Amino acid sequence: MGKEFDPRTLAAFDGKDGRPVYIAAGGRVVDVSASPLWKTGRHMARHDAGRDLTAELAAAPHGPEVLDRYPEAGRLTEAIQPAPALPSLVSTALARYPLLRRHPHPATVHFPIVFSLSAAFFSLLYAMTGNRPFEACAFYCLIGAFVFMPLAIGTGLATWWINYMARPMRPVTIKRNLSLASALGLGAACAWGACEPGLLDTMSGKGVIYLSLVIALALAVLVVAYYGGTLTFPVEKK
């Protein structure tokens, strides 16, 4: 029987200041000091060593078998934070269709992004050319962004809950707050454009404010997309 670790003793093996790099998963404590992906004590810019990573591993693109490459240092005697049980219907669906863990949000989030960017693009084209079809195209793109935004937010929250146990995460907090603000802004822009067609006919007063709102919404979704990308493709800090 190997050495026993509790959360406090495990935390000492965090890879900092030359200390060994240990992680726990499924009750096992594994020494991953030899892995170049753990050389700083942090993996993929968000998983810290010296912790129980069972929940994070369940959401990873690989299975626990990757840990079999490294020596087992002992056993974890106590879970740091037990994951909340999912409803049986959700667990059954996830077991049968594993893609549901990650696929729905990336599949839906592109729609509000591309519609918001397109609305800004066609609004600028109309403001510069006065070509009426550009105005109509921009307005319908705004509607598309507004329609798909709740779906993108909903699938994002579900992915956060299922894969990260709804634990506090700075990128998720920024994405959630900015997405909700964008949804309100999209609704306001759609209502304004419907009530006052031709806002961009003269670039002064209301027209400037309306165009600024549409461009700000496009920039907002780019920020949301950036923080979403940091979760999927994290960048290691040097």
Summary of the structure (lengths in Angstrom):
residues: 238
radius of gyration: 23.5
end to end distance: 38.7
largest distance: 79.0
contacts: 695
relative contact order: 0.11
helix: 62%
strand: 10%
